[in-house]
Amino acid sequence: MTDEVKRLKEIVDGSESIVFFGGAGVSTESGIPDFRSVDGLYSQQWDYPPETILSHTFFMHKTEEFYRFYRAKMNALDAKPNPAHIKLAELEEQGKLTAVVTQNIDGLHQEAGSKRVYELHGSIRRNNCTKCGKFYGAEYIFGGEGVPKCECGGIIKPDVVLYEEGLDDATVSGAISAISSCDTLIIGGTSLNVYPAAGLIRYFRGNSLVIINKSPTQYDSSADLLICQNIGEVFSQI
């Protein structure tokens, strides 16, 4: 155990209300590709840039092509929680962790057992008819072909925040409330470059800001503890 991990353990042991703010790096250790890494989704070639395909306009006007990409690149149903997901769920059960705020859409925090999770960018595990609102699970979407339709005839849309769409107000409010009232904020697996999600960090007023990320972030100079290691490896030791 490194000195930095020992210090993290001391911070966790001494905290009464921890919030974890996570990004793609939390999921990569479960085998889910990072969006913006050199080998990530955004570096791959399609007929359109991923940012275009994953936009509201593209979904509305080229729905079949959207779903062809979505099924090929966004299916994380076979992924399993890694030590970071599992440890966070344990900390919540112990009464240490008050919330998880995540930019990920894979639902692995809930699968690991976390109860209070604010999914800023939605989840692939929730899908609704755009006409009648009926709910459909992810298996229905990823197991089919073409444009998924509801029994009422409406097109089904994943509950993920696409480009050109705003974040859910209730989710953002809950995340802000959790971050502003915690004594320790642990940021992990995120470059903090994606807004408005990354802007929520400014609401933290607690005692200890911890950043666990393999690459630098804009908040490194503000951190009380900076750990440049894989997040799963770190959480498996505390």
N, C-alpha and C positions, 0 to 999 in steps of 0.2 A: 504494500500500500504506500503510495507516494505521500509526501507531506501535504500536497494540495487535497488529496482525497481524505486524509486524516482531518484536515481543517474543515472540509465539507461535512464530515460526520459530526464534528463538534458543533457546527452551526445547526445541523438538523436536530441533534439531540437537545440543543438549547432553545429551539424554536417552538412556538405554540401554534402558529398559523402560517403554513407554507403554501405558496401558490407556485405551480410549475407552468411555465410558458414554453411550449415546444414547437418545433418545426420539422422539416423533412428529415433531418438527421436522426430523429428518433425512430423513424420508420425504415430507413435504409438498412438498419441492422436486422430488420425482419424481412429483408429481401425486396423491399419496395424502392424502385429507382427514385433518386432525387430529381426534381424538376430542373434545377439550374446548374448542376455540377457539369464538369467537362463531358462525362459520359451519360448525362441525364436526359430527360425527355426532350428538353428544348434544343439539344444539340443534334437530334435525329431528323432525318429528312422525310417530309411528307409532301403531298401536292400543295398544301397550305402550311404556313407556320403554325405551330401548336397554339400560340396566343390567339390566332385567328379562329382556329377550329373550336377552341374552348371559349368562345364568346357568345353572348346572347344572340347577336345578329346571325351568326353562323348557325346556331341551333335552330333558329326560327326559319331560315331560308334554305339551309342545306342539311336538313335533319338526318337524312340517311347517312351522309358522309360523316356527320358529327358522331353518330352511333358506331360507325365502323372504326373510327379512331378511339372512341371512348371504350369500346369493348376490348380493343387490342392493347390499350395502354393504361387504363385506369382500373382494371380488374385486380383487386387485392384480396379477394375472398380466401385464397389459399394461404395468405400470410398469417403468421402467429405472433402473439405478443412476445417481445424480447425482455431481457432483465430490467430495462428501464421502465417499460409499461408495468411489469409485475411489481417492482419496488414501489412505484408511485401508488399503485392500488393498495399495497400493504401499509404505506404511510397514511393514506386516507382512513383505512380501517382502524389504525392506531390513534386516530384523532389529530395527527400532526399536519396532514395535508388538507387544506380546505377546498381546493379546486385545481383542476387542470384546464389550462387555456391552450388550445391547439390550433395550428394552421393546417393540420392534416385532415384528410377526409376518409381515412380507412377504417375508422371505428375500433382500432386496436386497444385504445385505452379502456373502452367499455368492455371489450372482450376479456381484458385482463382483470376486470372487476371494479374499475373506477366508476363512481356514481355521479359525481358532480363534474361534468366535462362541458366546457364551452367550446363548441366546434365553430370557429370563426368562419371557415370556408365551407361549412356544411358536411355532408356525409354521403358516400356512395351507397350506404345501406338504407337510405330513405329515398323513395321515389314517389311522385304523385301525378295523377292525371291533371293535365292543364285545363280540362273542361269541368270535371266534377269533383276533383280533389282526392279521389280514392287513393289509398296507400298501396304501394307495391314494394316488396323486398328486393334486394340486390340480385338474388338468384333469378328472379323473373326477368330482369334486364339483361344480365350477362349470359343467361342460358338461351336467349332467343336470337333471332336474326332480324335485320331490317329495322324499321321504326317500331318500337313497342307501343301497342295501342291498348287502351282501357276497354273494358266490356261496353262502355258507353260510346266508344268510338273516338274518344279524345286521345291525344298524344301524351305519353308519359314522359315526365322530365325528372332527371336526377335532382335531389335536393343538395346540389353543390353550387357554390357561388361562382358564376361564370364571369369572364371579363365583361365589362359594361354594367354589371349588376352590383348593387350595394350590399354591404353586410347586413345581417338580420339585426334589427335594433335591440330586441330583447337579449340576444346573445351578447352583443357588445356591451350593453348595460350591465349584465351579469358579470362579464369579465372585468369591466372597470371596477365594479363594486368589490370583487374578490381581490384584485391587485391593489387597490387603494387601502384595503383594510388588513392586509397580511403583514407579518413582521419579517418574513424572508421570501424573496422572489428568486426562484431558480430558473434561468433561461437555458434551454438546451437544444442543440441540433438545429439552430436557425441562424442565418446570416443577418437577420433583422433588417433586410432590405425591402421587404414587401409591405407596402402600406395599403390601407390604413392599419392593418393588424399590428405592425411593429410600433406604431405610435402609441399603443396602449401602455407601453413600458413607462411612459412619462408620468403615469398616475401612481407609481410606486412611491410610498413615503416611509417604508419600513426601515429596519436596521441593517439587513444583509442582502446585498445583490450579488448573486452567484451566476457566472456565465460558464457553461460547459459547451465548447464548440471547437472543432478542429481548425477552423479558419477564423481570422479576425472579424470582429463586429464593430460597429460605430460606438457601442456602449462599453467597450473594453476598459477604457480609462476610468469609467464610473464604477466598475465592479469592485466589490470588496474581496472577491475571490475569482480568479480566472483559471480554468482548467482546459487545456488543449488536448483532450483525449476523446476516444469514442464514448458516447454517453452510456451505452449499455455496460461497458467495462467499468465505468465509474460507479454506476448504481448497483452493480453486483457486489461492490465492496463495502457499501455503507449499511 
